[in-house]
Amino acid sequence: MAVLASLRTLFLKVLVFLRIPSFAYTIRQKMADYYFPLKDENLIREYFMRQALEMGELALSIDEVPVGCVFVLDNKVIAKGMNDTNRSLSGHRHAEFAGIETVLCKYPASVFKKVDLYVTVEPCIMCASALRQLRIRAVYFGCSNDRFGGCGGVLHINLDAGIDRCYPAIGGIFREEAIMLLRRFYLQENDKAPNPTAKRNRILNTIVDNMSIDNTRSDALLEAEFSETACEPLKLASATSMAVY
């Protein structure tokens, strides 16, 4: 695998040296369709969560709640999203909804059966329900949402009995980074808040409690390889640990 990666890099460098950049770009895109360098599941999850965190950073830079996400199909990002509630003054403009709209501009809704979502914060109840109705394959998130979480933080919208198929939600990937993004936001002044409070004297708390997120039920669903009977193992007890922002 290392030899293949080296040959691939060398080949692309030769194309660039020969001043065929457009051809090199086309080849790079074609090779990306068939070659993905990461094989370890944990590394893959971290790879895409880093991209979700980048979207969260972008949201923070424009004074939005720093939640970012990416939708992944066959190890390729097909859509990105970030919170847009402050700019739009619309409470439903969450990162997940922005990404969903992008996906639906390119693909039919049935594609979500093969799509994984990586999002910095556990989807809220509204987003968790929308994702279930779309039949998302799996969700991976950074920190829990102990106020509005729909994937274990408050409710288990993704796993409880219902008409639509269950989906696993695995949390704790770059949890500390996701929490720090939120804390940095809540130190800023928010002029659009109903009752803005002065925050200039607040100090950023960099200590994050080492609290685990219970992925037991979602792990069982993943082990069942997303089968149609995968909701049966979900009767396991579900003790959920919350993230304190």
Residue frames relative to the residue before (quaternion, step in Angstrom):
aa qw qx qy qz dx dy dz
M 1.0000 0.0000 0.0000 0.0000 0.00 0.00 0.00
A 0.6509 0.5127 -0.3135 0.4639 3.60 1.02 -0.86
V 0.6359 0.5260 -0.3218 0.4640 3.59 1.05 -0.81
L 0.6426 0.5273 -0.3130 0.4594 3.57 1.00 -0.87
A 0.6561 0.5087 -0.3066 0.4656 3.57 0.97 -0.88
S 0.6550 0.5178 -0.3083 0.4558 3.59 0.99 -0.84
L 0.6542 0.5054 -0.3027 0.4742 3.57 0.99 -0.87
R 0.6269 0.5417 -0.3266 0.4548 3.56 1.05 -0.81
T 0.6711 0.4987 -0.2875 0.4672 3.58 0.93 -0.96
L 0.6574 0.5165 -0.3045 0.4565 3.56 0.95 -0.92
F 0.6444 0.5346 -0.3156 0.4465 3.57 0.97 -0.88
L 0.6790 0.4853 -0.2898 0.4685 3.58 0.93 -0.88
K 0.6294 0.5294 -0.3347 0.4600 3.59 1.08 -0.71
V 0.6268 0.5307 -0.3325 0.4636 3.58 1.06 -0.75
L 0.6434 0.5232 -0.3227 0.4563 3.57 0.97 -0.84
V 0.6590 0.4955 -0.3057 0.4763 3.57 0.98 -0.84
F 0.6365 0.5338 -0.3223 0.4539 3.59 1.00 -0.87
L 0.6993 0.4512 -0.2582 0.4905 3.56 1.07 -0.75
R 0.4561 -0.7270 0.4105 0.3080 3.56 1.35 0.23
I 0.4709 0.6028 -0.4972 0.4096 3.50 0.79 1.09
P 0.0072 0.8664 -0.4993 -0.0014 3.61 0.77 0.99
S 0.6600 0.5051 -0.3323 0.4458 3.60 0.91 -0.82
F 0.6451 0.5031 -0.3122 0.4830 3.56 1.03 -0.82
A 0.6332 0.5345 -0.3226 0.4574 3.56 1.02 -0.84
Y 0.6483 0.5142 -0.3186 0.4623 3.55 0.99 -0.82
T 0.6420 0.5252 -0.3211 0.4571 3.59 0.97 -0.86
I 0.6559 0.5040 -0.3054 0.4717 3.56 0.96 -0.91
R 0.6382 0.5375 -0.3261 0.4444 3.57 0.98 -0.88
Q 0.6663 0.5003 -0.3006 0.4641 3.56 0.97 -0.86
K 0.6539 0.5111 -0.3151 0.4603 3.57 0.98 -0.83
M 0.6656 0.4967 -0.3053 0.4658 3.57 0.98 -0.86
A 0.6144 0.5598 -0.3496 0.4323 3.57 1.07 -0.68
D 0.6041 0.5731 -0.3481 0.4305 3.58 1.16 -0.58
Y 0.7824 0.3226 -0.1532 0.5102 3.56 1.13 -0.65
Y 0.7661 0.3251 -0.1699 0.5278 3.58 1.21 -0.29
F 0.0443 0.7625 -0.6432 0.0532 3.56 -0.82 1.04
P 0.4206 -0.7817 0.4008 0.2266 3.59 -0.45 1.21
L 0.7110 0.4557 -0.2704 0.4622 3.62 1.06 -0.58
K 0.1296 -0.8003 0.5833 0.0499 3.55 -0.95 0.92
D 0.6142 0.5465 -0.3486 0.4501 3.59 1.14 -0.57
E 0.5128 -0.6890 0.4204 0.2926 3.58 -0.74 1.08
N 0.6595 0.5104 -0.3164 0.4521 3.60 0.94 -0.84
L 0.6548 0.5056 -0.3123 0.4669 3.58 0.99 -0.81
I 0.6194 0.5371 -0.3387 0.4616 3.57 1.05 -0.75
R 0.6608 0.5062 -0.3089 0.4601 3.57 0.91 -0.91
E 0.6689 0.4922 -0.3010 0.4687 3.58 0.95 -0.84
Y 0.6062 0.5765 -0.3427 0.4275 3.57 1.05 -0.78
F 0.7382 0.3993 -0.2329 0.4913 3.58 0.82 -0.95
M 0.6150 0.5364 -0.3652 0.4479 3.60 1.07 -0.57
R 0.5821 0.5625 -0.3760 0.4510 3.60 1.09 -0.57
Q 0.6574 0.4973 -0.3144 0.4709 3.58 1.01 -0.75
A 0.6124 0.5234 -0.3435 0.4828 3.58 1.12 -0.64
L 0.6399 0.5213 -0.3194 0.4655 3.59 1.02 -0.80
E 0.6091 0.5440 -0.3495 0.4592 3.59 1.07 -0.68
M 0.6434 0.4989 -0.3176 0.4862 3.58 1.04 -0.75
G 0.6211 0.5338 -0.3345 0.4663 3.57 1.10 -0.68
E 0.6318 0.5218 -0.3193 0.4760 3.57 1.05 -0.79
L 0.6362 0.5255 -0.3242 0.4626 3.56 1.02 -0.81
A 0.6399 0.5171 -0.3213 0.4688 3.57 0.99 -0.82
L 0.6419 0.5303 -0.3163 0.4546 3.57 0.98 -0.86
S 0.6546 0.5447 -0.3119 0.4213 3.58 0.98 -0.84
I 0.7496 0.3144 -0.2080 0.5440 3.60 1.19 -0.39
D 0.5891 -0.6487 0.3281 0.3528 3.54 1.22 0.72
E 0.4428 0.6305 -0.5025 0.3923 3.56 1.02 0.84
V 0.6006 -0.5038 0.4423 0.4357 3.57 -1.19 0.37
P 0.3835 -0.7957 0.4229 0.2024 3.62 -0.49 1.17
V 0.2879 0.7051 -0.5865 0.2757 3.53 0.29 1.34
G 0.0110 0.8064 -0.5894 0.0459 3.57 -0.76 1.06
C 0.0502 -0.8103 0.5836 0.0135 3.56 -1.16 0.50
V 0.1263 -0.7455 0.6430 0.1219 3.52 -1.37 0.27
F 0.2753 -0.7259 0.6083 0.1653 3.56 -1.16 0.72
V 0.1339 -0.8334 0.5363 0.0021 3.56 -0.71 1.13
L 0.0311 -0.7763 0.6293 -0.0201 3.54 -0.91 1.04
D 0.8378 -0.0632 0.0083 0.5423 3.60 -0.67 1.09
N 0.6765 -0.5254 0.2735 0.4376 3.57 0.92 1.02
K 0.6182 0.4773 -0.3711 0.5023 3.56 1.11 0.70
V 0.4144 -0.6900 0.5328 0.2614 3.57 -0.94 0.88
I 0.1209 -0.8173 0.5617 0.0430 3.57 -0.63 1.10
A 0.7971 0.0281 -0.0333 0.6023 3.60 1.26 -0.19
K 0.1530 -0.7590 0.6265 0.0893 3.53 -1.23 0.63
G 0.0252 -0.8058 0.5915 0.0102 3.55 -1.18 0.52
M 0.0212 -0.7720 0.6343 0.0366 3.53 -1.26 0.43
N 0.6689 -0.5084 0.3566 0.4086 3.54 -1.22 0.43
D 0.0319 -0.8103 0.5847 -0.0230 3.57 -0.99 0.85
T 0.3246 0.7944 -0.4682 0.2107 3.57 1.19 0.47
N 0.6562 0.5182 -0.3266 0.4407 3.62 0.97 -0.74
R 0.6895 0.4755 -0.2903 0.4629 3.57 0.86 -0.95
S 0.7532 0.4082 -0.2104 0.4709 3.56 0.86 -0.99
L 0.2689 -0.7717 0.5164 0.2558 3.58 1.26 -0.48
S 0.5489 0.5727 -0.3931 0.4649 3.53 1.16 0.78
G 0.4229 -0.7620 0.4415 0.2135 3.55 -0.60 1.17
H 0.6801 0.4918 -0.3077 0.4482 3.61 1.15 -0.37
R 0.5431 0.6421 -0.4023 0.3618 3.62 1.23 -0.09
H 0.1280 0.7995 -0.5662 0.1543 3.54 0.60 1.21
A 0.7013 -0.4740 0.3244 0.4222 3.56 -1.27 0.40
E 0.6583 0.5308 -0.3159 0.4304 3.58 0.92 -0.91
F 0.6654 0.5021 -0.3103 0.4571 3.58 0.94 -0.84
A 0.6186 0.5331 -0.3449 0.4629 3.59 1.05 -0.73
G 0.6760 0.4876 -0.2907 0.4699 3.57 0.95 -0.85
I 0.6198 0.5496 -0.3350 0.4490 3.57 1.01 -0.81
E 0.6515 0.5197 -0.3177 0.4523 3.58 0.92 -0.89
T 0.6459 0.5214 -0.3164 0.4592 3.57 1.01 -0.82
V 0.6415 0.5215 -0.3221 0.4612 3.58 0.96 -0.89
L 0.7055 0.4811 -0.2721 0.4435 3.58 0.86 -0.97
C 0.5790 0.5599 -0.3818 0.4533 3.59 1.24 -0.23
K 0.7531 0.3821 -0.1904 0.5006 3.58 1.21 -0.52
Y 0.8086 0.1982 -0.0517 0.5516 3.57 1.06 -0.78
P 0.5411 -0.5671 0.4846 0.3882 3.59 -1.27 0.25
A 0.6642 -0.5297 0.3483 0.3961 3.59 -1.18 0.48
S 0.5839 0.6125 -0.3659 0.3874 3.59 1.13 -0.58
V 0.5381 0.6460 -0.4036 0.3609 3.61 1.18 -0.39
F 0.5754 0.6279 -0.3827 0.3580 3.60 1.10 -0.61
K 0.5315 0.6227 -0.4098 0.4022 3.61 1.19 -0.34
K 0.7462 0.3537 -0.1904 0.5309 3.58 1.22 -0.51
V 0.6101 0.5867 -0.3249 0.4220 3.58 1.29 0.04
D 0.2038 -0.7474 0.6213 0.1178 3.54 -1.15 0.79
L 0.2482 -0.7594 0.5853 0.1383 3.56 -1.08 0.78
Y 0.1039 -0.7495 0.6516 0.0549 3.54 -1.02 0.92
V 0.0874 0.8060 -0.5731 0.1191 3.58 -0.59 1.16
T 0.5587 -0.6656 0.3852 0.3104 3.57 -0.93 0.90
V 0.7808 0.1872 -0.0924 0.5889 3.58 1.08 -0.74
E 0.6247 -0.5504 0.4088 0.3738 3.56 -1.08 0.76
P 0.5105 -0.6587 0.4509 0.3198 3.62 -0.80 0.92
C 0.4784 -0.6545 0.5020 0.3013 3.56 -1.05 0.77
I 0.7288 -0.4250 0.3001 0.4451 3.56 -1.30 0.14
M 0.6448 0.5267 -0.3193 0.4526 3.58 0.99 -0.85
C 0.7123 0.4500 -0.2613 0.4710 3.58 0.80 -1.01
A 0.6226 0.5460 -0.3416 0.4445 3.58 1.01 -0.80
S 0.6559 0.5029 -0.3070 0.4718 3.58 1.03 -0.78
A 0.6463 0.5150 -0.3234 0.4609 3.59 0.94 -0.84
L 0.6545 0.5170 -0.3096 0.4565 3.57 0.97 -0.87
R 0.6498 0.5058 -0.3230 0.4666 3.57 1.03 -0.73
Q 0.6509 0.5090 -0.3195 0.4639 3.58 0.98 -0.79
L 0.6731 0.4689 -0.2896 0.4932 3.58 1.13 -0.62
R 0.3777 -0.7560 0.4501 0.2884 3.58 1.36 -0.19
I 0.0671 0.8138 -0.5669 0.1090 3.57 0.91 0.98
R 0.5097 -0.6721 0.4353 0.3146 3.59 -0.97 0.74
A 0.7792 -0.1802 0.1532 0.5805 3.61 0.87 -0.95
V 0.2172 -0.7514 0.6099 0.1276 3.55 -1.28 0.53
Y 0.0800 -0.7635 0.6400 0.0329 3.56 -1.04 0.87
F 0.0094 0.8320 -0.5532 0.0395 3.59 -0.72 1.01
G 0.5735 -0.6154 0.4330 0.3240 3.53 -1.30 0.39
C 0.8256 -0.0408 0.0717 0.5583 3.59 0.27 -1.25
S 0.5878 -0.5865 0.4364 0.3465 3.53 -1.27 0.48
N 0.3064 -0.7064 0.6097 0.1881 3.52 -1.33 0.45
D 0.1346 -0.8604 0.4880 0.0588 3.57 0.10 1.30
R 0.6313 0.5100 -0.3449 0.4716 3.60 1.26 0.10
F 0.8378 0.0946 0.0097 0.5377 3.55 0.84 -1.01
G 0.3326 0.8070 -0.4525 0.1825 3.60 1.25 0.13
G 0.2131 -0.8004 0.5520 0.0962 3.55 -0.89 0.96
C 0.6997 0.4180 -0.2621 0.5168 3.58 1.29 0.01
G 0.8221 -0.1673 0.0564 0.5413 3.57 0.96 0.88
G 0.5880 0.5996 -0.3758 0.3917 3.59 1.10 -0.57
V 0.7834 0.0738 -0.0219 0.6167 3.58 1.03 -0.86
L 0.7929 0.0336 0.0143 0.6083 3.56 0.84 -1.05
H 0.3620 -0.6941 0.5703 0.2488 3.55 -1.31 0.27
I 0.0572 -0.8313 0.5529 -0.0021 3.56 0.57 1.16
N 0.6743 0.5302 -0.2885 0.4255 3.57 1.02 -0.80
L 0.7953 0.3423 -0.1441 0.4791 3.58 1.11 -0.61
D 0.5917 0.6071 -0.3796 0.3705 3.59 1.07 -0.58
A 0.6612 -0.5221 0.3662 0.3951 3.54 -1.24 0.50
G 0.2474 0.7560 -0.5756 0.1896 3.55 -1.03 0.82
I 0.6957 -0.4624 0.3413 0.4310 3.54 -1.31 0.01
D 0.7337 0.4178 -0.2357 0.4813 3.56 0.87 -0.96
R 0.6254 -0.5823 0.3965 0.3355 3.50 -1.22 0.68
C 0.4986 -0.6517 0.4858 0.3010 3.58 -1.07 0.78
Y 0.0808 -0.7715 0.6223 0.1046 3.55 -1.30 0.26
P 0.4789 -0.6739 0.4743 0.3025 3.60 -1.05 0.69
A 0.0974 -0.7647 0.6338 0.0641 3.57 -1.19 0.62
I 0.1061 -0.8170 0.5668 0.0005 3.54 -0.36 1.30
G 0.1054 -0.8337 0.5416 0.0213 3.59 -0.59 1.13
G 0.6466 0.5636 -0.3865 0.3391 3.53 -1.37 0.17
I 0.4978 0.6455 -0.4380 0.3791 3.60 1.26 0.11
F 0.8091 -0.1032 -0.0081 0.5785 3.59 -0.43 1.28
R 0.0684 0.8489 -0.5159 0.0924 3.54 0.99 0.94
E 0.6710 0.5087 -0.3102 0.4414 3.60 0.84 -0.95
E 0.6479 0.5215 -0.3195 0.4542 3.58 0.96 -0.86
A 0.6525 0.5148 -0.3117 0.4605 3.58 1.00 -0.83
I 0.6542 0.5094 -0.3085 0.4662 3.58 0.99 -0.83
M 0.6614 0.5116 -0.3131 0.4503 3.59 0.95 -0.86
L 0.5848 0.5588 -0.3697 0.4573 3.59 1.10 -0.62
L 0.6758 0.4918 -0.2905 0.4659 3.57 0.90 -0.93
R 0.6588 0.5131 -0.3152 0.4510 3.56 0.92 -0.85
R 0.6334 0.5235 -0.3368 0.4598 3.58 1.00 -0.76
F 0.6408 0.5257 -0.3309 0.4512 3.57 1.01 -0.75
Y 0.7223 0.4635 -0.2616 0.4415 3.56 0.84 -0.98
L 0.5648 0.5466 -0.3972 0.4738 3.59 1.29 0.10
Q 0.6145 0.5719 -0.3416 0.4227 3.57 1.23 -0.46
E 0.5120 -0.5921 0.5131 0.3521 3.53 -1.30 0.34
N 0.1163 -0.7844 0.6067 0.0553 3.58 -0.93 0.89
D 0.2554 -0.8152 0.5054 0.1216 3.56 -0.11 1.31
K 0.6816 0.4958 -0.2918 0.4522 3.58 1.19 -0.48
A 0.4608 0.6726 -0.4562 0.3567 3.56 1.27 0.02
P 0.6035 -0.5874 0.3907 0.3717 3.64 -1.04 0.72
N 0.7901 0.0579 -0.0062 0.6101 3.56 1.02 -0.89
P 0.1302 -0.8353 0.5297 0.0690 3.61 0.34 1.21
T 0.1690 -0.7833 0.5935 0.0758 3.53 -1.02 0.87
A 0.5422 -0.6227 0.4550 0.3335 3.56 -1.11 0.70
K 0.0685 -0.8264 0.5589 -0.0044 3.58 -0.81 1.02
R 0.3640 0.7857 -0.4568 0.2037 3.58 1.24 0.05
N 0.7251 0.4370 -0.2473 0.4713 3.59 1.06 -0.65
R 0.4954 0.6592 -0.4369 0.3594 3.57 1.24 0.02
I 0.2612 -0.7571 0.5832 0.1356 3.55 -1.14 0.71
L 0.4959 -0.6717 0.4652 0.2942 3.58 -0.92 0.91
N 0.2765 -0.7478 0.5854 0.1468 3.54 -0.79 1.07
T 0.1610 -0.8291 0.5326 0.0548 3.59 -0.47 1.20
I 0.5602 0.5898 -0.3970 0.4251 3.59 1.25 0.07
V 0.0763 -0.7917 0.6061 0.0057 3.56 -0.73 1.11
D 0.4397 -0.7048 0.4920 0.2607 3.56 -0.69 1.09
N 0.4198 -0.7027 0.5221 0.2397 3.54 -1.05 0.84
M 0.1932 0.7846 -0.5549 0.1982 3.54 0.21 1.34
S 0.3403 -0.7560 0.5254 0.1912 3.57 -0.82 0.97
I 0.3282 -0.7024 0.5938 0.2153 3.54 -1.31 0.41
D 0.3936 -0.7409 0.4970 0.2217 3.56 -0.77 1.01
N 0.0604 -0.8187 0.5708 -0.0143 3.56 -0.48 1.25
T 0.2720 0.8254 -0.4737 0.1426 3.58 1.30 0.17
R 0.7222 0.4478 -0.2653 0.4556 3.57 0.73 -1.04
S 0.6635 0.4914 -0.3093 0.4718 3.57 1.00 -0.76
D 0.6077 0.5426 -0.3532 0.4599 3.59 1.06 -0.70
A 0.6337 0.5268 -0.3289 0.4613 3.58 1.02 -0.79
L 0.6527 0.5136 -0.3111 0.4619 3.54 1.05 -0.78
L 0.6406 0.5155 -0.3200 0.4707 3.58 1.04 -0.76
E 0.6493 0.5221 -0.3135 0.4555 3.56 1.00 -0.84
A 0.6500 0.4986 -0.3138 0.4800 3.57 1.15 -0.53
E 0.3911 -0.7667 0.4351 0.2644 3.56 1.40 0.15
F 0.6404 -0.5901 0.3146 0.3778 3.50 0.96 1.02
S 0.2616 0.7824 -0.5243 0.2109 3.59 1.07 0.68
E 0.6424 -0.5508 0.3748 0.3788 3.56 -1.23 0.44
T 0.6937 0.4299 -0.2755 0.5081 3.60 1.21 -0.41
A 0.3763 0.7856 -0.4383 0.2218 3.54 1.29 0.16
C 0.5714 0.5962 -0.3950 0.4025 3.63 1.17 -0.21
E 0.5360 0.6628 -0.4017 0.3347 3.61 1.15 -0.41
P 0.6876 0.4716 -0.3204 0.4497 3.67 0.88 -0.75
L 0.5524 0.6685 -0.3772 0.3251 3.59 1.22 -0.25
K 0.4857 0.6641 -0.4368 0.3638 3.59 1.25 0.18
L 0.4135 0.7087 -0.4670 0.3297 3.58 1.32 0.02
A 0.5889 -0.5637 0.4323 0.3854 3.55 -1.17 0.54
S 0.1763 -0.8053 0.5620 0.0681 3.57 -1.02 0.79
A 0.0068 0.7718 -0.6340 0.0481 3.56 -0.08 1.29
T 0.1246 -0.8304 0.5425 0.0253 3.55 -0.52 1.16
S 0.2521 -0.7571 0.5855 0.1431 3.57 -0.88 0.99
M 0.2995 -0.7773 0.5340 0.1446 3.54 -0.90 0.94
A 0.3731 -0.6745 0.5812 0.2610 3.53 -1.25 0.48
V 0.2475 -0.7599 0.5847 0.1391 3.56 -0.92 0.93
Y 0.2796 -0.7854 0.5319 0.1485 3.58 -0.52 1.17
